[in-house]
Amino acid sequence: MNPIDHCLDKIEELCRKAQAAPPQARDLFQMGYNAGRAAELAGEGRDRWWDLFKGRVEARDWDAVAALAAAKRKQRAQVSTSTATRSAGSRTGRKERRTRGGRKGR
């Protein structure tokens, strides 16, 4: 399993747990850790991950936190699909442009 997906799974699991009973401090810390770790692994800034989760966690809106984790997963799937499509295009015999100095261009 992809480490980012693991973090998102853990956030969703903690949301289900918090809906059943008030979360313990450890659960909240773990949720923050997983949001931060996912941001780090994705190479995106804090504002694109934890800051989005923070307000929802503070409000104890577990449905919104779980929905945000699901949206991040969907967003990642769309990005990886479009990246795979672009990568496949470079393997179909398309000529690559060369720049001065003989290096391949992007």
C-alpha positions in Angstrom: 0.0 0.0 0.0 1.2 3.5 -0.8 2.3 5.4 2.3 0.1 8.4 1.5 -2.9 6.1 1.2 -2.0 4.5 4.5 -2.1 8.0 6.2 -5.5 8.7 4.6 -6.8 5.3 5.7 -5.6 6.0 9.3 -7.4 9.4 9.3 -10.6 7.8 8.1 -10.3 5.1 10.7 -9.7 7.7 13.5 -12.8 9.6 12.2 -15.0 6.4 12.5 -13.6 5.9 16.0 -14.3 9.5 17.0 -17.9 9.2 15.7 -18.5 6.3 18.0 -16.9 7.8 21.2 -15.2 11.1 22.1 -11.6 10.9 20.8 -8.7 10.7 23.1 -5.8 13.1 22.9 -3.7 10.4 21.3 -6.2 10.0 18.5 -6.1 13.7 17.7 -2.3 13.7 17.7 -2.2 10.7 15.5 -4.7 12.4 13.1 -2.4 15.4 12.9 0.7 13.3 12.4 -0.9 11.4 9.6 -2.1 14.6 7.9 1.4 16.1 8.2 3.1 12.9 7.0 0.8 12.7 4.0 1.7 16.3 3.1 5.4 15.6 3.4 5.1 12.5 1.3 3.1 14.2 -1.3 5.6 17.1 -1.5 2.8 19.6 -0.9 2.9 22.4 1.7 1.2 22.5 5.0 -1.5 24.8 3.7 -2.7 22.1 1.2 -3.1 19.4 3.9 -3.0 20.1 7.6 -4.4 23.6 7.4 -7.4 22.1 5.6 -7.9 19.5 8.2 -7.2 21.7 11.2 -10.5 23.6 11.3 -12.6 20.5 10.8 -10.7 18.7 13.6 -11.1 21.6 16.0 -14.8 21.7 15.2 -15.0 17.9 15.8 -16.7 17.6 12.4 -15.6 14.0 11.8 -17.8 13.6 8.7 -16.0 16.6 7.1 -12.6 15.3 8.1 -13.3 11.9 6.6 -14.7 13.5 3.4 -11.6 15.6 3.1 -9.4 12.5 3.4 -11.5 10.8 0.7 -11.3 14.0 -1.5 -7.5 14.0 -1.2 -7.4 10.3 -2.2 -9.6 11.0 -5.2 -7.4 14.0 -6.1 -4.3 11.9 -5.9 -5.8 9.2 -8.1 -6.7 11.7 -10.8 -3.2 13.1 -10.7 -1.6 9.7 -10.9 -3.9 8.7 -13.8 -3.1 11.8 -15.8 0.6 11.4 -15.1 0.5 7.8 -16.2 -1.3 8.9 -19.4 1.4 11.5 -20.1 4.2 9.0 -19.4 2.6 6.5 -21.8 2.6 9.1 -24.5 6.4 9.4 -24.4 6.7 5.7 -25.0 4.6 5.6 -28.1 7.3 6.6 -30.5 6.8 10.3 -30.3 9.9 12.2 -31.2 11.6 14.1 -28.4 12.8 17.6 -28.9 16.5 18.2 -28.4 17.9 21.4 -27.0 21.3 22.9 -27.6 24.0 20.9 -26.1 22.4 17.6 -27.1 20.2 17.1 -24.0 16.6 16.0 -24.4 14.0 18.6 -23.7 10.9 18.2 -21.6 
